[in-house]
Amino acid sequence: MYKNNFLTKNNTIKQAFGKINGEFGKILCVVDSKRSLIGVLTTGDLRRGILAGFNLNDKIEKVYSNDFSFVYLHELKKKKFISSKFNTKKLTDSIYQIPIVNKKKQVISIVSLEKLIDSLGDNSKKISLKKINYPKILVVGGAGYIGANLCLKLLKKKYQVVAVDKLLYDKSVIKKYLNKYKKFKFIRGDICDLNVQIDVIKNVDAVVFLAEIVGDPACNARPEDALKTNYLSISSMATLCSHLNITKFIYTSSCSVYGVNKKNDLLNEKSDLNPLSHYARMKIMSEKTLLNFRTNNFKPTIFRLGTVFGPSLRNRFDLVVNTMAKNAYYNKEIIVNGGEQWRPNIHVDDVVDGIITAIQTSSKKIGSKIFNLSSDISNYQIKGLASETKKIFPKANVKVVKSLIDGRNYRASSELFYKATGFKAVKSVLQANKDFKKMFLKDKKFNPNNKIFNNFEIINDTKKK
Ligand SMILES: NC(=O)c1ccc[n+]([C@@H]2O[C@H](COP(=O)([O-])OP(=O)(O)OC[C@H]3O[C@@H](n4cnc5c(N)ncnc54)[C@H](O)[C@@H]3O)[C@@H](O)[C@H]2O)c1
């Protein structure tokens, strides 16, 4: 039954990665010729081995741990532990399985720590498993509009989170929950720096890459910085994660890659790409690079996001729905640039839930694939978004301008991701407008025109310095 959990000392690191197959928290039992347990191996052990210079064809004897936790079945039955060993190893890895052995130390079964503790009832206090380490997720760009909410939700779901961010915009975001969660580590750093990449990648189970110079205007203001962050840093992170066999890597591309679609078809992942900007072209370059690096043990999942909307811990008022809500409330005006163009949209909370769904879904299903991630109920023409805003802010006047028209025009379908995982975005544009209204009404001192809420303005300022 546990065929895929067993190895001998002579197996290779590559074979061990194959048996773990990207499953979080899975342990491999290293046994001798009598099938007695002599060691335990985790992905963390394997990756530390690779970082220490071993290669995939090296034997696992160089990397497995012989100081491991196990439980004797006879002691478990009596709920009395004398020779069983718990927590002997410093738990840096997300181990949440434990081998149950007979008196000859042959493995009878492998159980999750949670199940083991549950089965012990009150006796669980007798074992010193103080901490079960849930998977450790690295969120690159963890202080951003999507990243900040993602980190918080992951922490609430008990994941360990390492966030790295250069803090280009709102520097207070992370402070809001830094001290509240023990399993949260924040590193202020530039992901373009290879030292930072090596530093943050240690002992993580999965990577979500969100750090970029985001949006066409910001990318146009600093095209070389955008090239470094949005393409070169992703390329080297892909090289590194592929080298370390980090199976799960989630990257947020954008539906901007579709650019303009005159026929107004509902676009899917096979539709033609027609990027109109430096930002969108780099998204395509990064998608290709990630897929070029795919292996059996590095299976990136690429999301092409619709335009994101809704309040977040780090707000952005340079996104169409959010900008309309802000102008409607503070200026009593909803400015529509053009109006006829179609745009797929998605609530930031749905993006977070989509990413978490991807973290929790086997890479066999969604690895090495591209998915649109948008809301099928939120494909709107820009003028339609204005109508939704006006419903909540009825005193605002709609003003159509023809001077600043963004040429993007596309509708997108997220059917493919729905079919793979059952996930559907559910939060509407109307709901986001209601939430913004509540937020504006609640905080009378809130200044939505602070530059920290506008990527272009901050990036453009750094250009002048
Ligand atoms: N928001 C949208 O509408 C939208 C739409 C499509 C795709 N996306 C994609 O989603 C991802 C996240 O977008 P967002 O809206 O959260 O943007 P954001 O600008 O709010 O977040 C990006 C974060 O990355 C950080 N960052 C930038 N360069 C960095 C570097 N070199 N090192 C470390 N940190 C760095 C910034 O400080 C910021 O906190 C991006 O890849 C973006 O292209 C967003």
The ligand as an ORCA input file, in Angstrom:
! r2SCAN-3c Opt
* xyz 0 1
  N      -3.957     43.717    -10.516
  C      -4.334     43.343    -11.712
  O      -5.329     43.821    -12.264
  C      -3.577     42.267    -12.432
  C      -4.073     41.812    -13.650
  C      -3.361     40.834    -14.335
  C      -2.197     40.319    -13.796
  N      -1.734     40.791    -12.609
  C      -0.486     40.246    -12.104
  O      -0.593     39.915    -10.730
  C       0.664     40.130    -10.076
  C       0.470     40.979     -8.830
  O      -0.171     42.200     -9.188
  P      -0.683     43.254     -8.109
  O      -1.885     43.892     -8.662
  O      -0.718     42.618     -6.782
  O       0.498     44.324     -8.178
  P       1.227     45.186     -7.057
  O       2.008     46.224     -7.793
  O       0.254     45.652     -6.042
  O       2.191     44.156     -6.372
  C       3.475     43.862     -6.802
  C       4.371     43.783     -5.577
  O       5.655     43.379     -6.028
  C       6.634     44.153     -5.354
  N       7.826     44.198     -6.197
  C       7.988     44.805     -7.390
  N       9.227     44.622     -7.849
  C       9.874     43.867     -6.922
  C      11.190     43.326     -6.830
  N      12.108     43.542     -7.781
  N      11.503     42.581     -5.743
  C      10.584     42.361     -4.749
  N       9.331     42.848     -4.802
  C       8.984     43.585     -5.868
  C       5.987     45.506     -5.146
  O       6.601     46.218     -4.066
  C       4.543     45.130     -4.886
  O       4.311     44.993     -3.490
  C       1.588     40.735    -11.129
  O       2.341     39.713    -11.727
  C       0.613     41.286    -12.153
  O       1.192     41.365    -13.441
  C      -2.407     41.742    -11.907
*
